[in-house]
Amino acid sequence: MAIKDINSRELAEITGLAYGTITKLRTQDPSRIDVGTLNLLCMALDCTPGDLLEFVPDEN
C-alpha cells in the first residue's frame, strides 16, 4: 500500500472489500484468508501472494 501510496479506505474502494476487512488484515494475524480476497488484493496492488504473505511454521 505504501508503494502504491493508497490508504485502507482507498484500497477498500478499489477492491470492493469492506474497510473493516482491510483493517483486520493489516492489524491482526488472520487465521485464514479467502482466495477471492487474496486475488482482489493482488490485482489492486499489482503484486503476487508472496508479496503479501509470509509462511511462519507452528512450533508443534
RAHU-V58343 format. One record per pair of residues at least 6 apart in sequence whose C-alpha atoms are under 8 Angstrom apart, sorted by the first residue. I is the first residue (numbers start at 1). J is the second residue. If there is no record, write none. Layout:
((I/J) (I/J))
This chain:
((1/7) (1/45) (4/45) (8/19) (8/22) (8/23) (9/19) (11/17) (11/22) (11/44) (12/18) (12/19) (12/22) (14/44) (15/40) (15/41) (15/44) (17/37) (24/30) (38/49) (42/48) (42/49))
